[in-house]
Amino acid sequence: MQYWLMKSEPSTWSWQNQLDRGEQGEGWDGVRNYQASNNMKAMAIGDLAFFYHSVNEKQIVGIVEVCALYHPDPTDASGRFGMVTVKAVKSLHMPVTLADIKGDERLQDMALVRQSRLSVTTVSAAHWDIIMDKAQTTL
């Protein structure tokens, strides 16, 4: 299993929207960055991702699971980009803010810190565990 972080502007697609989709999940559309797209191509069914509210909130609020592999994104007229489908797994007990992450020296090499503008990033197993501890959440 691999771990990921997926960013969304809460005014566009919020954690509550994701929860409301239930077991059918939602396609993670609109990604137009090749590196983020390649990250989604590398995802497998069952991989887990942190759901990150970007813009004003800047915090991890939940966990999603990949439930459909990379497939065409109907919002991309060029046909160059695709998407995965994810379903909500669990809300974090305590959201973990970007400030919390940046303030922890164990997380300084996390992609969220190093590549702050990338919307879909990898998360190492060690970083996943640290953030889960900070969130006081278990699966």
C-alpha positions as CSV (number, residue, x, y, z in Angstrom):
1,M,0.0,0.0,0.0
2,Q,1.1,3.5,-0.8
3,Y,0.1,6.8,0.9
4,W,-0.8,10.1,-0.6
5,L,-2.0,13.6,0.1
6,M,-4.7,15.2,-2.1
7,K,-5.5,18.9,-1.9
8,S,-8.9,20.5,-2.5
9,E,-10.2,24.0,-2.1
10,P,-13.0,23.6,0.4
11,S,-15.1,26.1,-1.5
12,T,-14.9,23.9,-4.6
13,W,-14.9,20.4,-3.0
14,S,-14.9,20.0,0.8
15,W,-14.5,17.1,3.1
16,Q,-18.2,17.3,3.8
17,N,-18.9,16.9,0.1
18,Q,-16.6,13.9,0.0
19,L,-18.4,12.4,3.0
20,D,-21.8,13.0,1.4
21,R,-20.7,10.9,-1.7
22,G,-20.6,7.8,0.5
23,E,-19.3,4.4,-0.8
24,Q,-19.5,5.4,-4.5
25,G,-16.9,8.1,-4.0
26,E,-16.0,10.9,-6.3
27,G,-13.7,11.4,-9.2
28,W,-10.7,13.6,-8.4
29,D,-11.0,15.7,-11.5
30,G,-9.4,19.0,-12.6
31,V,-5.8,18.1,-12.0
32,R,-3.7,19.8,-14.7
33,N,-0.2,19.3,-13.5
34,Y,1.8,16.4,-15.0
35,Q,3.6,15.5,-11.8
36,A,0.3,15.3,-9.8
37,S,-1.3,13.4,-12.7
38,N,1.6,10.9,-12.7
39,N,1.1,10.5,-8.9
40,M,-2.5,9.5,-9.6
41,K,-1.4,7.1,-12.3
42,A,0.8,5.4,-9.7
43,M,-2.1,4.8,-7.3
44,A,-3.6,1.4,-6.6
45,I,-7.0,0.3,-5.4
46,G,-7.0,0.5,-1.6
47,D,-4.2,3.2,-1.4
48,L,-5.0,5.8,1.3
49,A,-4.7,9.6,1.0
50,F,-4.9,12.4,3.4
51,F,-7.7,14.9,2.3
52,Y,-6.2,18.4,2.7
53,H,-8.2,21.6,2.7
54,S,-6.1,24.1,0.9
55,V,-6.3,27.9,0.5
56,N,-7.5,29.5,3.8
57,E,-7.7,26.4,6.0
58,K,-4.4,24.6,5.1
59,Q,-5.1,21.5,7.1
60,I,-5.5,17.7,6.7
61,V,-9.1,16.9,7.7
62,G,-9.8,13.3,6.6
63,I,-8.7,10.1,4.9
64,V,-9.8,8.8,1.5
65,E,-9.3,5.5,-0.2
66,V,-8.7,5.0,-3.9
67,C,-11.6,3.0,-5.2
68,A,-11.1,3.4,-9.0
69,L,-7.9,3.5,-10.9
70,Y,-6.7,6.3,-13.2
71,H,-9.2,6.9,-16.0
72,P,-10.2,9.8,-18.3
73,D,-11.1,13.1,-16.7
74,P,-14.3,14.3,-18.5
75,T,-13.5,17.9,-17.5
76,D,-10.3,17.8,-19.6
77,A,-11.2,18.7,-23.3
78,S,-7.6,18.0,-24.4
79,G,-7.8,14.4,-23.2
80,R,-4.3,14.6,-21.7
81,F,-5.3,14.3,-18.0
82,G,-7.2,11.7,-16.0
83,M,-8.3,11.1,-12.5
84,V,-8.8,8.5,-9.8
85,T,-12.0,8.0,-7.8
86,V,-11.7,8.2,-4.0
87,K,-14.2,7.5,-1.2
88,A,-14.1,8.9,2.3
89,V,-12.8,6.5,5.0
90,K,-12.6,8.6,8.1
91,S,-12.5,12.1,9.5
92,L,-9.5,13.0,11.5
93,H,-10.2,13.4,15.2
94,M,-7.9,16.5,15.3
95,P,-7.1,18.3,12.0
96,V,-3.4,18.7,11.3
97,T,-2.5,22.1,10.0
98,L,0.3,23.0,7.6
99,A,1.8,25.0,10.5
100,D,1.9,21.9,12.6
101,I,3.6,20.0,9.8
102,K,6.1,22.7,9.1
103,G,6.9,23.0,12.8
104,D,7.8,19.3,13.2
105,E,11.4,18.6,12.1
106,R,10.5,15.0,11.3
107,L,8.2,16.2,8.5
108,Q,10.6,18.7,6.9
109,D,11.2,16.5,3.8
110,M,7.5,15.8,3.3
111,A,6.4,16.7,-0.3
112,L,3.7,19.0,1.2
113,V,6.5,21.2,2.6
114,R,9.0,20.8,-0.3
115,Q,6.5,21.1,-3.2
116,S,3.8,23.2,-1.6
117,R,1.9,23.9,-4.9
118,L,1.6,20.3,-6.0
119,S,-2.0,19.1,-5.5
120,V,-1.4,15.3,-5.3
121,T,1.8,14.2,-3.5
122,T,3.3,11.1,-2.0
123,V,3.4,10.5,1.7
124,S,5.9,8.1,3.2
125,A,4.8,5.5,5.7
126,A,6.8,7.2,8.4
127,H,5.2,10.6,7.7
128,W,1.8,8.9,7.6
129,D,2.3,7.5,11.1
130,I,3.5,10.9,12.5
131,I,0.5,12.7,11.1
132,M,-1.9,10.0,12.3
133,D,-0.4,10.5,15.8
134,K,-0.8,14.2,15.6
135,A,-4.4,13.7,14.5
136,Q,-5.1,11.3,17.4
137,T,-6.7,9.0,14.8
138,T,-6.5,5.3,14.1
139,L,-7.9,3.3,11.2
